[in-house]
């Protein structure tokens, strides 16, 4: 549905912090489903943890936030400029239920729960092989920066 070239036009993130590889499904103003291929070559695995590599939970939440940002930007038909940033304003109910390891395909899902006053609230879930790894409600806003 949306390849890496399209994602690079929509998100300001770049290596090593771009955490969405492909969008699989998209419904304007409703929902998105994307994927992140988790590779042993990820720089965070050198320190988290060398003996048993595990993707940090905070990066799984970041991947979900990037997926949610793609949903909003694509729904608006907008491409962020160098002066637009999407910020977290809240994370509620985050629950980590499964470790994510090298070789996993992390499926990222976000649904717009509501949008009011420039703040978007999303219900999000990341899973591997149909098993939930993390779920959370994320709140984000877009801001112009100088």
MDAnalysis code that builds the backbone (N, CA, C; Angstrom):
import MDAnalysis as mda
import numpy as np

u = mda.Universe.empty(438, n_residues=146, atom_resindex=np.repeat(np.arange(146), 3), trajectory=True)
u.add_TopologyAttr("name", ["N", "CA", "C"] * 146)
u.add_TopologyAttr("resid", np.arange(1, 147))
u.add_TopologyAttr("resname", ["UNK", "UNK", "UNK", "UNK", "UNK", "UNK", "UNK", "UNK", "UNK", "UNK", "UNK", "UNK", "UNK", "UNK", "UNK", "UNK", "UNK", "UNK", "UNK", "UNK", "UNK", "UNK", "UNK", "UNK", "UNK", "UNK", "UNK", "UNK", "UNK", "UNK", "UNK", "UNK", "UNK", "UNK", "UNK", "UNK", "UNK", "UNK", "UNK", "UNK", "UNK", "UNK", "UNK", "UNK", "UNK", "UNK", "UNK", "UNK", "UNK", "UNK", "UNK", "UNK", "UNK", "UNK", "UNK", "UNK", "UNK", "UNK", "UNK", "UNK", "UNK", "UNK", "UNK", "UNK", "UNK", "UNK", "UNK", "UNK", "UNK", "UNK", "UNK", "UNK", "UNK", "UNK", "UNK", "UNK", "UNK", "UNK", "UNK", "UNK", "UNK", "UNK", "UNK", "UNK", "UNK", "UNK", "UNK", "UNK", "UNK", "UNK", "UNK", "UNK", "UNK", "UNK", "UNK", "UNK", "UNK", "UNK", "UNK", "UNK", "UNK", "UNK", "UNK", "UNK", "UNK", "UNK", "UNK", "UNK", "UNK", "UNK", "UNK", "UNK", "UNK", "UNK", "UNK", "UNK", "UNK", "UNK", "UNK", "UNK", "UNK", "UNK", "UNK", "UNK", "UNK", "UNK", "UNK", "UNK", "UNK", "UNK", "UNK", "UNK", "UNK", "UNK", "UNK", "UNK", "UNK", "UNK", "UNK", "UNK", "UNK", "UNK", "UNK", "UNK", "UNK", "UNK"])
u.atoms.positions = np.array([
    [0.819, -1.198, 0.000],
    [0.000, 0.000, 0.000],
    [0.869, 1.271, 0.000],
    [1.850, 1.311, 0.890],
    [2.745, 2.469, 0.967],
    [4.153, 1.918, 1.185],
    [5.052, 2.150, 0.216],
    [6.405, 1.624, 0.339],
    [7.304, 2.612, 1.096],
    [8.557, 2.240, 1.265],
    [9.488, 3.041, 2.054],
    [9.702, 4.435, 1.454],
    [9.641, 4.558, 0.143],
    [9.837, 5.859, -0.494],
    [8.707, 6.823, -0.133],
    [7.496, 6.297, -0.092],
    [6.333, 7.101, 0.301],
    [6.434, 7.469, 1.787],
    [6.845, 6.508, 2.607],
    [6.999, 6.750, 4.048],
    [8.031, 7.849, 4.293],
    [9.130, 7.817, 3.557],
    [10.178, 8.841, 3.726],
    [9.672, 10.236, 3.361],
    [8.702, 10.324, 2.467],
    [8.115, 11.633, 2.141],
    [7.170, 12.109, 3.232],
    [6.566, 11.178, 3.962],
    [5.567, 11.526, 4.978],
    [6.146, 11.747, 6.374],
    [7.230, 11.053, 6.697],
    [7.812, 11.169, 8.042],
    [9.160, 11.873, 7.987],
    [9.466, 12.691, 8.985],
    [10.767, 13.351, 9.026],
    [11.878, 12.452, 9.583],
    [11.530, 11.295, 10.125],
    [12.495, 10.392, 10.754],
    [13.430, 9.767, 9.717],
    [14.651, 9.509, 10.141],
    [15.635, 8.831, 9.304],
    [16.395, 7.837, 10.167],
    [17.208, 7.001, 9.524],
    [18.019, 6.012, 10.237],
    [18.844, 6.718, 11.305],
    [18.946, 6.170, 12.493],
    [18.431, 4.877, 12.957],
    [17.058, 4.943, 13.627],
    [16.347, 6.047, 13.484],
    [15.078, 6.188, 14.204],
    [13.826, 5.995, 13.351],
    [13.959, 5.755, 12.064],
    [12.792, 5.432, 11.257],
    [12.427, 3.980, 11.532],
    [11.234, 3.746, 12.057],
    [10.871, 2.415, 12.547],
    [9.664, 1.803, 11.837],
    [9.320, 2.315, 10.660],
    [8.237, 1.744, 9.856],
    [8.805, 1.427, 8.480],
    [8.671, 0.177, 8.054],
    [9.217, -0.247, 6.760],
    [8.200, -0.233, 5.630],
    [6.934, -0.483, 5.949],
    [5.915, -0.583, 4.899],
    [4.532, -0.423, 5.528],
    [3.627, 0.177, 4.780],
    [2.225, 0.245, 5.201],
    [1.470, -0.822, 4.430],
    [0.746, -1.655, 5.149],
    [0.019, -2.773, 4.557],
    [-1.438, -2.433, 4.247],
    [-2.062, -1.650, 5.132],
    [-3.466, -1.280, 4.968],
    [-3.650, 0.156, 5.434],
    [-4.610, 0.845, 4.815],
    [-4.878, 2.232, 5.183],
    [-6.330, 2.564, 4.878],
    [-7.039, 3.125, 5.864],
    [-8.372, 3.664, 5.676],
    [-8.344, 5.104, 6.134],
    [-8.548, 6.019, 5.210],
    [-8.477, 7.445, 5.501],
    [-9.338, 7.805, 6.714],
    [-8.725, 8.593, 7.613],
    [-9.386, 9.093, 8.830],
    [-9.829, 7.996, 9.795],
    [-9.355, 6.749, 9.590],
    [-9.810, 5.653, 10.447],
    [-8.667, 4.834, 11.028],
    [-7.948, 4.116, 10.145],
    [-6.977, 3.155, 10.667],
    [-5.841, 2.921, 9.682],
    [-4.767, 2.326, 10.231],
    [-3.591, 1.989, 9.424],
    [-2.974, 0.716, 9.998],
    [-2.348, -0.051, 9.128],
    [-1.618, -1.248, 9.536],
    [-0.285, -1.223, 8.797],
    [0.807, -1.306, 9.544],
    [2.143, -1.210, 8.960],
    [3.019, -2.317, 9.526],
    [4.254, -2.403, 9.011],
    [5.164, -3.399, 9.556],
    [6.562, -2.846, 9.731],
    [7.237, -3.430, 10.698],
    [8.646, -3.157, 10.989],
    [9.342, -4.505, 11.007],
    [10.306, -4.690, 10.099],
    [11.131, -5.890, 10.125],
    [12.221, -5.675, 11.170],
    [12.262, -6.520, 12.161],
    [13.237, -6.373, 13.244],
    [14.469, -7.201, 12.908],
    [15.585, -6.506, 12.699],
    [16.826, -7.143, 12.271],
    [17.873, -7.116, 13.385],
    [18.725, -8.120, 13.430],
    [19.824, -8.142, 14.398],
    [20.771, -6.971, 14.168],
    [20.723, -6.357, 12.990],
    [21.590, -5.223, 12.664],
    [21.111, -3.907, 13.274],
    [19.981, -3.899, 13.979],
    [19.499, -2.673, 14.628],
    [20.541, -2.231, 15.650],
    [20.896, -0.939, 15.667],
    [21.962, -0.476, 16.566],
    [21.661, -0.668, 18.049],
    [20.395, -0.649, 18.448],
    [20.063, -0.782, 19.873],
    [20.349, -2.171, 20.417],
    [20.430, -3.197, 19.555],
    [20.684, -4.552, 20.045],
    [22.090, -4.729, 20.611],
    [23.024, -3.857, 20.255],
    [24.379, -3.968, 20.811],
    [24.364, -3.796, 22.331],
    [23.401, -3.029, 22.839],
    [23.371, -2.793, 24.278],
    [22.097, -3.248, 24.957],
    [21.128, -3.809, 24.219],
    [19.821, -4.157, 24.812],
    [19.357, -5.516, 24.321],
    [19.758, -6.542, 24.713],
    [20.828, -6.917, 25.631],
    [21.761, -7.821, 24.852],
    [23.073, -7.665, 24.961],
    [23.997, -8.437, 24.124],
    [23.791, -9.958, 24.200],
    [23.498, -10.471, 25.384],
    [23.340, -11.921, 25.535],
    [21.973, -12.409, 25.056],
    [20.983, -11.539, 25.075],
    [19.618, -11.895, 24.645],
    [18.951, -10.649, 24.070],
    [19.173, -10.345, 22.766],
    [18.666, -9.115, 22.170],
    [17.141, -9.003, 22.242],
    [16.665, -7.870, 22.774],
    [15.244, -7.582, 22.904],
    [15.010, -6.138, 22.458],
    [14.003, -5.916, 21.630],
    [13.674, -4.561, 21.199],
    [13.139, -3.773, 22.394],
    [13.707, -2.590, 22.674],
    [13.227, -1.786, 23.807],
    [11.758, -1.383, 23.633],
    [11.016, -1.438, 24.729],
    [9.602, -1.073, 24.703],
    [9.372, 0.345, 24.225],
    [10.241, 1.253, 24.610],
    [10.085, 2.648, 24.201],
    [10.190, 2.786, 22.679],
    [10.980, 1.936, 22.031],
    [11.078, 1.979, 20.570],
    [9.849, 1.355, 19.903],
    [9.239, 0.377, 20.568],
    [7.979, -0.152, 20.041],
    [6.907, 0.936, 20.089],
    [6.869, 1.709, 21.175],
    [5.924, 2.825, 21.268],
    [6.229, 3.884, 20.216],
    [7.502, 4.153, 19.977],
    [7.895, 5.107, 18.935],
    [7.442, 4.613, 17.557],
    [7.590, 3.323, 17.289],
    [7.140, 2.761, 16.012],
    [5.625, 2.934, 15.860],
    [4.887, 2.747, 16.952],
    [3.438, 2.956, 16.910],
    [3.108, 4.425, 16.673],
    [3.863, 5.336, 17.296],
    [3.634, 6.769, 17.099],
    [3.911, 7.160, 15.643],
    [4.961, 6.612, 15.060],
    [5.265, 6.902, 13.652],
    [4.149, 6.381, 12.750],
    [3.621, 5.221, 13.076],
    [2.511, 4.656, 12.311],
    [1.283, 5.557, 12.423],
    [1.001, 6.037, 13.629],
    [-0.122, 6.955, 13.846],
    [0.088, 8.263, 13.080],
    [1.309, 8.767, 13.070],
    [1.612, 9.997, 12.323],
    [1.376, 9.780, 10.828],
    [1.760, 8.612, 10.316],
    [1.493, 8.296, 8.906],
    [-0.002, 8.317, 8.620],
    [-0.784, 7.774, 9.534],
    [-2.242, 7.776, 9.373],
    [-2.757, 9.207, 9.260],
    [-2.288, 10.082, 10.142],
    [-2.760, 11.472, 10.123],
    [-2.287, 12.220, 8.886],
    [-0.995, 12.139, 8.582],
    [-0.464, 12.846, 7.412],
    [-1.129, 12.364, 6.123],
    [-1.284, 11.064, 5.982],
    [-1.887, 10.522, 4.761],
    [-3.366, 10.888, 4.684],
    [-4.070, 10.875, 5.822],
    [-5.486, 11.255, 5.831],
    [-5.673, 12.713, 5.430],
    [-4.753, 13.577, 5.859],
    [-4.833, 15.002, 5.533],
    [-4.294, 15.302, 4.136],
    [-3.634, 14.324, 3.519],
    [-3.010, 14.561, 2.224],
    [-1.832, 15.502, 2.349],
    [-1.201, 15.509, 3.525],
    [-0.110, 16.452, 3.803],
    [1.234, 15.745, 3.859],
    [2.250, 16.482, 3.504],
    [3.629, 16.030, 3.689],
    [4.292, 17.038, 4.597],
    [4.877, 16.567, 5.694],
    [5.475, 17.514, 6.626],
    [6.704, 18.186, 6.019],
    [6.842, 19.448, 6.289],
    [8.053, 20.146, 5.884],
    [9.077, 20.079, 7.001],
    [10.213, 20.702, 6.782],
    [11.242, 20.731, 7.818],
    [10.778, 21.497, 9.047],
    [9.672, 22.236, 8.915],
    [9.178, 23.040, 10.030],
    [8.013, 22.387, 10.773],
    [7.696, 21.121, 10.457],
    [6.587, 20.419, 11.103],
    [7.104, 19.211, 11.869],
    [6.694, 19.112, 13.112],
    [7.099, 17.991, 13.961],
    [5.851, 17.430, 14.645],
    [5.806, 16.115, 14.782],
    [4.736, 15.463, 15.536],
    [5.304, 15.119, 16.902],
    [4.649, 15.602, 17.949],
    [5.101, 15.362, 19.320],
    [4.126, 14.463, 20.058],
    [4.671, 13.598, 20.917],
    [3.852, 12.888, 21.897],
    [3.320, 13.923, 22.888],
    [2.061, 13.819, 23.268],
    [1.561, 14.605, 24.400],
    [1.015, 13.693, 25.490],
    [0.929, 12.392, 25.194],
    [0.497, 11.463, 26.222],
    [0.560, 10.021, 25.755],
    [0.817, 9.160, 26.716],
    [0.789, 7.711, 26.498],
    [0.016, 7.139, 27.674],
    [-1.101, 6.505, 27.402],
    [-1.940, 5.932, 28.457],
    [-2.080, 4.433, 28.259],
    [-2.144, 3.730, 29.359],
    [-2.454, 2.310, 29.342],
    [-1.472, 1.434, 28.580],
    [-0.215, 1.835, 28.526],
    [0.778, 1.023, 27.811],
    [0.982, -0.291, 28.557],
    [0.854, -1.375, 27.817],
    [1.048, -2.707, 28.384],
    [1.924, -3.508, 27.435],
    [2.991, -4.080, 28.004],
    [3.929, -4.891, 27.231],
    [3.645, -6.347, 27.539],
    [3.389, -7.135, 26.488],
    [2.896, -8.490, 26.696],
    [3.756, -9.575, 26.078],
    [4.681, -9.181, 25.189],
    [5.536, -10.165, 24.516],
    [6.825, -9.471, 24.134],
    [7.955, -10.171, 24.304],
    [9.224, -9.584, 23.860],
    [9.294, -9.647, 22.333],
    [10.020, -8.693, 21.768],
    [10.242, -8.646, 20.322],
    [11.727, -8.837, 20.099],
    [12.090, -9.814, 19.266],
    [13.477, -10.213, 19.070],
    [13.865, -10.104, 17.597],
    [15.163, -10.153, 17.328],
    [15.609, -10.143, 15.929],
    [14.942, -11.271, 15.140],
    [14.541, -10.943, 13.912],
    [13.858, -11.909, 13.058],
    [12.349, -11.781, 13.092],
    [11.821, -11.059, 14.089],
    [10.373, -10.865, 14.173],
    [9.908, -9.825, 13.170],
    [8.669, -9.963, 12.737],
    [7.988, -8.915, 11.979],
    [6.967, -8.308, 12.922],
    [7.179, -7.038, 13.246],
    [6.308, -6.322, 14.158],
    [5.200, -5.662, 13.327],
    [3.968, -6.087, 13.564],
    [2.815, -5.504, 12.870],
    [2.282, -4.373, 13.738],
    [2.208, -3.179, 13.153],
    [1.853, -1.955, 13.862],
    [0.474, -1.490, 13.417],
    [-0.429, -1.294, 14.368],
    [-1.793, -0.874, 14.034],
    [-2.175, 0.353, 14.848],
    [-2.818, 1.311, 14.191],
    [-3.308, 2.510, 14.875],
    [-4.680, 2.852, 14.330],
    [-5.562, 3.239, 15.224],
    [-6.910, 3.684, 14.882],
    [-7.126, 5.049, 15.521],
    [-7.662, 5.986, 14.752],
    [-7.965, 7.293, 15.332],
    [-9.181, 7.136, 16.238],
    [-8.986, 7.459, 17.512],
    [-10.061, 7.402, 18.497],
    [-10.831, 8.714, 18.467],
    [-10.081, 9.839, 18.483],
    [-10.705, 11.151, 18.333],
    [-9.667, 12.198, 17.970],
    [-10.168, 13.310, 17.461],
    [-9.323, 14.432, 17.056],
    [-10.029, 15.701, 17.500],
    [-9.362, 16.461, 18.378],
    [-9.980, 17.683, 18.874],
    [-8.891, 18.691, 19.220],
    [-9.052, 19.901, 18.746],
    [-8.140, 20.983, 19.098],
    [-6.691, 20.718, 18.726],
    [-6.475, 20.044, 17.606],
    [-5.109, 19.778, 17.168],
    [-4.442, 18.603, 17.854],
    [-5.165, 17.923, 18.733],
    [-4.621, 16.743, 19.412],
    [-5.363, 15.504, 18.919],
    [-4.579, 14.540, 18.482],
    [-5.121, 13.267, 18.021],
    [-4.939, 12.229, 19.116],
    [-5.952, 11.399, 19.315],
    [-5.836, 10.272, 20.231],
    [-6.024, 9.003, 19.411],
    [-5.081, 8.079, 19.582],
    [-5.080, 6.829, 18.820],
    [-5.119, 5.635, 19.761],
    [-5.790, 4.591, 19.330],
    [-5.658, 3.276, 19.959],
    [-4.638, 2.530, 19.119],
    [-3.613, 1.986, 19.756],
    [-2.545, 1.329, 19.007],
    [-2.255, -0.060, 19.561],
    [-1.685, -0.868, 18.676],
    [-1.303, -2.241, 19.048],
    [-0.181, -2.679, 18.134],
    [0.816, -3.348, 18.703],
    [1.878, -3.977, 17.921],
    [1.857, -5.461, 18.260],
    [2.024, -6.288, 17.226],
    [1.961, -7.730, 17.456],
    [2.983, -8.456, 16.597],
    [3.279, -9.677, 17.003],
    [4.142, -10.579, 16.257],
    [3.388, -11.900, 16.121],
    [3.215, -12.351, 14.895],
    [2.503, -13.604, 14.632],
    [1.130, -13.630, 15.314],
    [0.442, -12.479, 15.333],
    [-0.893, -12.394, 15.899],
    [-0.941, -12.259, 17.410],
    [0.203, -12.292, 18.069],
    [0.260, -12.171, 19.529],
    [0.655, -10.741, 19.887],
    [-0.140, -10.092, 20.732],
    [0.118, -8.706, 21.107],
    [1.444, -8.579, 21.834],
    [2.282, -7.659, 21.357],
    [3.547, -7.342, 22.022],
    [3.370, -6.128, 22.929],
    [2.639, -5.117, 22.439],
    [2.369, -3.912, 23.221],
    [1.075, -3.293, 22.721],
    [0.359, -2.662, 23.638],
    [-0.810, -1.876, 23.275],
    [-0.812, -0.618, 24.126],
    [-1.336, 0.461, 23.560],
    [-1.358, 1.732, 24.279],
    [-2.286, 2.707, 23.580],
    [-2.745, 3.699, 24.337],
    [-3.432, 4.851, 23.764],
    [-2.389, 5.956, 23.671],
    [-2.221, 6.505, 22.485],
    [-1.234, 7.560, 22.261],
    [-1.950, 8.851, 21.917],
    [-1.426, 9.950, 22.433],
    [-1.911, 11.266, 22.060],
    [-0.753, 12.047, 21.465],
    [-1.004, 12.638, 20.292],
    [0.039, 13.370, 19.571],
    [-0.540, 14.677, 19.050],
    [0.359, 15.610, 18.785],
    [-0.017, 16.859, 18.147],
    [1.050, 17.245, 17.146],
    [0.651, 17.991, 16.124],
    [1.601, 18.486, 15.129],
    [1.856, 19.955, 15.401],
    [3.112, 20.343, 15.351],
    [3.489, 21.722, 15.614],
    [4.489, 22.213, 14.576],
    [4.374, 23.475, 14.278],
    [5.366, 24.149, 13.431],
    [6.514, 24.561, 14.343],
    [7.733, 24.367, 13.875],
    [8.912, 24.775, 14.649],
    [9.679, 25.808, 13.843],
    [10.376, 26.670, 14.546],
    [11.129, 27.740, 13.867],
    [12.446, 27.238, 13.339],
])
